[in-house]
Amino acid sequence: MYDVLIVEDDPMVAMINKQYVMQSPEFRVCGMCRDGIEAREFLSKNKVDLIILDKYMPRMTGLELLTEIRKNELPVQVIMVTAANDSQSVEVALRLGIVDYLVKPFTNSRFNQALQNFISRMETLSDTSSLNQRMIDDIINQNSKTEITEYPKGIQQVTLDRIIEYLKSNSDVELTGEQIADDIGVSRVTVRRYMNYLLENRQINGRMNYETGGRPCMMYRYIN
């Protein structure tokens, strides 16, 4: 589960953001701060995976806090949620390595897509010790996708696309979950979740192989 810190000076907006975050079982809100100084103090004492960060706040702005976070190399990701839509603010935030940039007012589905972008990035970075070019491209380009598709919890577009592309390129053979996981560089638990999703949507065939000489295993093949 990922710990989320909400940094927002408007109590109503902060509560809305909290409700949006709590809709996803992968996240929990570990704190709420009214400005950058409060957030800086909170970060000095607590582990945080993701910050939902406003720009316009008293005492210390969101961009000032983000600059300090990067300067101090804190291991935390940031989603900007702000009314600032000028090109300079967006450019600075992107340069400081944000996961996503949401302009108020935004929809619940767009907020959820930002959370899914975060999960995709973290899954890609944690599932393997080294990244190939495709994985790096997926991380860098994930925010450029404009089409928003609703998926079940735990299914992200970036990982799904990578698995489907691999299955298509090997559609002439049956594959085990272990083979898929090892070849594309994700965990076997992750592959099992995506295989179940693809089976439910009839994009792949699956059969139990009892001829392994040991424990039976599932065999998968993409449906052309």
C-alpha positions, 0 to 999 in steps of 0.5 A, a space after each residue: 500500500 502506498 502512503 499519500 500526503 495531501 498538501 492543499 490550503 483549501 480544506 474543501 479541496 483537500 477533503 475531496 482529494 482525500 476522498 478520491 485517494 481513498 477510493 483506491 485500495 492501493 493507497 492510504 492518506 497518511 497526512 494532510 498539510 496546509 502549506 509547504 512548510 508544514 509538508 516539509 516538517 511532515 516529510 522530515 519525520 514520515 515516509 511518504 510515497 506520493 504527494 498530491 501537491 497544490 501550487 498556490 499556498 501561503 508561506 511556501 508554494 508547491 513549486 518551492 516545496 517540490 524544488 526542495 524535495 528534488 534538491 534533497 533527493 527525497 524518494 517521493 513522487 509528486 502529482 501536481 493538483 492546481 489551478 495554475 495552467 500557465 506554461 511556465 508553471 507546467 514547464 517548471 513542474 515537468 522539469 522537476 519530475 512530477 508524475 502528473 499535472 492536474 488542472 482544477 477542476 478535474 474529474 474523478 476519472 482523471 484523478 484516478 488516471 493520475 494515480 494509475 500513472 503513479 502505480 505503473 511507474 512504481 511497478 515498472 521500477 520495482 519489478 526489475 533491477 534494470 530497465 530496457 528501452 521499452 520500459 523507460 519509454 513507457 515511464 517517460 511517455 505515460 503522461 502523453 496518453 490522452 485516452 482514459 480507459 477504465 480498468 479494474 483495480 490493479 490493471 494499468 495501461 502501460 503494463 497491459 500494453 507491454 504484456 499484450 505486445 509480448 503475447 502477440 509476438 509469441 502467438 505461435 506458442 503456449 507460454 507459462 506465467 513464469 516465462 512471461 514474467 521472466 521475459 518482460 521483467 515483471 513479477 510472477 504475481 503481476 503476470 498472474 493478475 494480468 493473465 486472469 484479466 485477459 482470460 476474462 476478456 477472452 483475449 487469450 486462451 488458457 489451459 492447465 498442463 498436467 504433463 509437467 512431471 511435477 506441479 501442473 501449470 497454466 499455459 497461455 496463448 494470444 488469440 489472433 
